[in-house]
Amino acid sequence: MLARAEELAHQVLRRDTHLTHQPGESRKLSVLAAGSTHFEALWTRDACWGCLGLLASGRDSGTVRDTLQAILNRQRPSGEMPRRQGNHKNTTAMIGDFLHLPLQNMKELDQVEFRNERDAFQYDGNALPLIAAAEYATRTGDVAFLEENYLELTRGADWLQRQDEQFLKKPERRLDLIDQDPSSDWKDVVGREGVVAYTNAVTYQAHVSMATIDRLLGHPETAEKREAFAAALKEDFNQRLWDEKSGCYRDSEADARFSPDGNILAVVYGLAEGPRADRVLESLDRVADSGPLPFQAAAENYPKSYVPLWLRAAGLRHYHDAFVWPWQGAAFAVAAARQGRTDMAREALEKVAAAADRDGTFFEIYTPGDEPRPVRTWAYESERDFLWGAGTYLWALQELREAEGAQAPPR
């Protein structure tokens, strides 16, 4: 079943790969779209997770290079990365999909968006390209790509660091962690705000990745400074977000609810270590074992006030809490595999694989409960060929294979 889902994931990535033109580029670029219907556009967040999947599986590094180049090409001088690129704005694409209009959205990347419909910037959209670029160069040896884009990569990292430090002049705020406005991360349709674990986990890894880039390019002193800043982030992350009683990280500093995203990535990126990492994994495993498909976006529903009226009217009140996102199950498998818990990783990945095998592709979101199915409301259908889900599955499968290979007794 794992192998069948692997082939399905590769099929998804092939369908989501488009040869497209970007204004200013002399050649067409092979770039990743987030899905095959309403998400058929270059979404920075989803594309970077897809890149990690391609790199882990050892396939199509050229598409990874082109996808990252297309993102970096549209960076603002301030360092902000684009959120989304396509032929049409996201609102137009969503309306077109609802009305079943045949809108082409990957022919030319001429519509660029930096903020979402709630006018919020996406911090992980600045962090993930740095993570993917470092992984790309490490796996392929293509240091020339880093040299050609070093200015953009540096500006992206420096922009993130300025967001970490922007509250220094306010005595009630402390150094280091990003304090975000509502809807400023992947849960962009709910009002999650403040010092959010997910946002700060990917930001931490972005600074670690930028240090890797600096070392690959022969800038050890700059790398040391970035590593020192990342170490300060790590310390602050553990001081402000760890909940000793529950044995996991809070969703945010102001919200003690359990959210898998930040906890999973805290283990994946090494923010949680030793006994603390073990406790987080156990907390995650208990939730993963509670249903046939891990995980719901949050263990408890967010307050109704967090959710905009239009989303509730579309039947998507629980888009970012009660609905199940398989990418989190795959990322959990990565966390477990990196801690040597291959049994835990395999069980989670088999659940993700079973859903993909049954449905013939990787869907975006599922209903909760004992019989999860792709979400379908009067106004919205779960995105099929979901890049983020397929990409994290391939990443997790490779991590599991490497971990099980390391545990195998010598012949």
Secondary structure, 3 states (H helix, E strand, C coil): CHHHHHHHHHHHHHHCEEEEECCCCCCCEEEECCCCCCCCCEEHHHHHHHHHHHHHHCCCHHHHHHHHHHHHHCCCCCCCCCCEEECCCHHHHHHHHHCCCCCCCCCECCEEECECCCCCECCHHHHHHHHHHHHHHHHHCCHHHHHHCHHHHHHHHHHHHHHHHCCCCCCCCCCCCCCECCCCCCCCCCCCCECEHHHHHHHHHHHHHHHHHHHHCCCHHHHHHHHHHHHHHHHHHHHHHEECCCCEECCECCECCCCHHHHHHHHHCCCCCHHHHHHHHHHHHHHHCCCCCCCECCCCCCCHHHCCHHHHHCCCCCCCCCCECHHHHHHHHHHHHHCCCHHHHHHHHHHHHHHHHHHCCCCCCECCCCCCCECECCCCECCCCCHHHHHHHHHHHHHHHHHHHHHCCCC
